[in-house]
């Protein structure tokens, strides 16, 4: 435990020296139970707002990072990037929106089988983890996202994932899917009118 007079400086020092994001209880283990760690974190967030670095929460963990608007200054000329396949992107999205989810459930949503390598790639990237077994015959393994997934995509929690309306507004939905959705809505409205006329 750190001997300290100023809790704000102590929490700041712990976070700065940490090799990975820390949970509130991890921080409390360093600074002692007498410190209101959540209040200190809120004060630090305010203190660093608008600066070159900022204190951010990703899931239940806290860490310092470069301010988002300055990230371009620190990028290297050559970045090693792995392009995720369409199957990988779809699988990651299904896991993020439906977790915990089994391989069979992923395949049912996608409508096609996924190769074993797809989930392996997501696990190697640190975005997906095993999340126990479903209590059904065969006890299939379930998958969920990790704190690394939240950190990589800049999300505080899964609640920050965009909804269907956000995706439509950004033009990120497949035009064919949108057309089918509109067709289904029109057919439902027509059926509703037919039922009303028959009454």
C-alpha positions in Angstrom: 0.0 0.0 0.0 1.2 3.5 -0.8 1.8 6.0 2.0 0.3 9.2 0.8 -1.1 12.5 1.8 -2.9 13.3 -1.5 -5.2 10.5 -2.7 -5.5 12.1 -6.2 -1.7 12.0 -6.7 -1.6 8.4 -5.4 -4.3 7.1 -7.8 -2.7 9.1 -10.6 0.7 7.4 -9.9 -0.8 3.9 -9.7 -2.6 4.3 -13.0 0.4 5.8 -14.7 2.7 3.0 -13.6 0.3 0.2 -14.4 1.1 -2.1 -17.3 -2.6 -2.7 -18.0 -5.9 -1.1 -17.3 -6.9 -1.5 -13.6 -10.3 -2.1 -11.9 -11.3 0.1 -8.9 -10.5 -2.7 -6.5 -7.0 -3.1 -8.0 -6.4 0.6 -7.4 -7.9 0.4 -3.9 -5.4 -2.4 -3.1 -2.6 0.2 -3.7 -4.0 3.3 -2.1 -6.0 1.7 0.8 -9.6 1.3 1.7 -9.9 4.8 3.2 -9.8 6.4 -0.3 -13.0 7.0 -2.3 -11.4 5.7 -5.5 -14.5 6.4 -7.7 -14.6 10.0 -6.6 -10.8 10.4 -7.2 -11.2 8.8 -10.7 -14.0 11.3 -11.5 -11.8 14.2 -10.4 -8.9 12.9 -12.6 -11.1 12.5 -15.6 -12.1 16.2 -15.2 -8.5 17.2 -14.5 -7.3 15.6 -17.7 -10.2 16.6 -20.0 -8.8 18.5 -23.0 -5.2 17.6 -22.4 -2.8 15.5 -24.5 -3.6 12.4 -22.5 -6.9 11.4 -20.9 -8.1 9.0 -18.3 -10.7 6.6 -19.7 -12.9 3.8 -18.5 -13.1 0.7 -20.7 -15.6 -1.8 -19.2 -14.7 -1.9 -15.5 -11.1 -0.9 -16.0 -9.3 2.5 -16.1 -6.2 3.7 -17.9 -4.5 6.7 -19.4 -4.4 7.0 -23.2 -3.4 9.5 -25.8 -6.2 12.0 -26.5 -8.2 10.6 -29.5 -7.7 13.8 -31.6 -3.9 13.5 -31.3 -3.5 9.8 -32.1 -2.5 10.6 -35.6 0.7 12.2 -34.3 1.9 9.0 -32.8 1.1 6.6 -35.6 4.1 5.0 -37.2 4.7 5.3 -41.0 4.2 1.6 -41.4 1.5 -0.1 -39.5 1.2 -3.9 -39.3 -2.5 -4.4 -39.8 -4.3 -7.7 -40.1 -7.4 -7.4 -42.2 -10.3 -9.2 -40.7 -12.3 -11.4 -43.1 -16.0 -10.8 -43.7 -16.7 -14.0 -41.7 -14.5 -12.7 -38.9 -16.3 -9.3 -38.8 -19.7 -11.0 -38.8 -18.7 -13.5 -36.1 -17.3 -10.7 -33.9 -20.5 -8.6 -34.3 -22.7 -11.6 -33.4 -20.6 -12.4 -30.3 -20.7 -8.7 -29.3 -24.4 -8.3 -29.6 -25.5 -11.7 -28.4 -22.9 -12.8 -25.9 -22.5 -15.3 -24.4 -23.1 -17.3 -27.5 -22.1 -20.8 -28.8 -20.7 -21.7 -32.2 -24.0 -23.3 -33.2 -25.9 -20.1 -32.3 -23.4 -18.0 -34.3 -23.9 -20.3 -37.3 -27.7 -20.2 -36.9 -27.6 -16.3 -37.0 -25.1 -16.2 -39.9 -26.9 -19.0 -41.8 -23.6 -20.6 -42.7 -20.9 -22.6 -40.9 -17.9 -20.9 -39.5 -14.4 -22.3 -39.7 -12.6 -23.0 -36.5 -9.9 -20.5 -37.5 -12.4 -17.6 -37.5 -12.9 -17.7 -33.7 -9.2 -18.5 -33.2 -8.2 -15.3 -35.0 -10.6 -13.3 -32.8 -9.1 -14.9 -29.7 -5.6 -14.2 -30.9 -6.5 -10.6 -31.3 -7.6 -10.5 -27.7 -11.2 -9.6 -28.6 -13.0 -12.8 -27.8 -12.7 -15.3 -24.9 -14.3 -18.6 -23.8 -17.2 -17.8 -21.4 -18.1 -21.1 -19.9 -20.4 -23.9 -21.2 -24.1 -23.8 -22.0 -26.0 -26.2 -19.7 -27.6 -28.2 -22.6 -26.7 -31.7 -24.0 -23.1 -31.7 -25.2 -22.3 -28.6 -23.1 -21.1 -26.4 -26.0 -18.5 -23.7 -25.3 -19.8 -20.1 -25.2 -17.9 -17.1 -26.3 -17.9 -13.5 -25.2 -16.0 -10.3 -25.8 -13.1 -9.1 -23.7 -12.0 -5.8 -22.1 -9.5 -5.7 -25.0 -12.4 -5.6 -27.4 -13.9 -2.6 -25.6 -10.5 -0.8 -25.4 -9.8 -1.4 -29.1 -13.1 -0.1 -30.3 -13.2 2.8 -27.7 -16.3 1.5 -25.9 -16.9 2.0 -22.2 -19.3 -1.0 -22.2 -21.3 -3.1 -24.6 -24.2 -0.7 -24.1 -22.2 1.7 -26.3 -22.5 -0.5 -29.3 -24.5 1.2 -32.1 -28.1 0.2 -32.5 -29.9 -0.5 -35.7 -31.0 3.2 -36.1 -27.4 4.3 -35.6 -26.2 1.9 -38.3 -28.9 3.0 -40.7 -28.0 6.6 -40.2 -24.3 5.9 -40.8 -25.1 4.0 -44.0 -23.5 0.9 -42.7 -26.3 -1.6 -43.3 -26.4 -3.6 -46.5 -28.9 -2.0 -49.0 -30.3 -5.5 -49.7 -31.1 -6.0 -46.0 -32.7 -2.6 -45.8 -34.8 -3.3 -48.8 -36.0 -6.6 -47.4 -36.8 -4.9 -44.1 -38.9 -2.3 -45.8 -40.6 -5.0 -47.8 -41.5 -6.9 -44.6 -42.8 -3.7 -43.0 -44.9 -3.0 -46.1 -46.3 -6.5 -46.2 -47.1 -6.4 -42.4 -48.9 -3.0 -42.9 -50.9 -4.5 -45.9 -51.9 -7.6 -43.8 -53.0 -5.3 -41.0 -55.2 -3.3 -43.4 -56.7 -6.5 -44.8 -57.6 -7.7 -41.4 -59.2 -4.3 -40.6 -61.2 -4.3 -43.8 -62.4 -7.9 -43.2 -63.7 -6.9 -39.7 
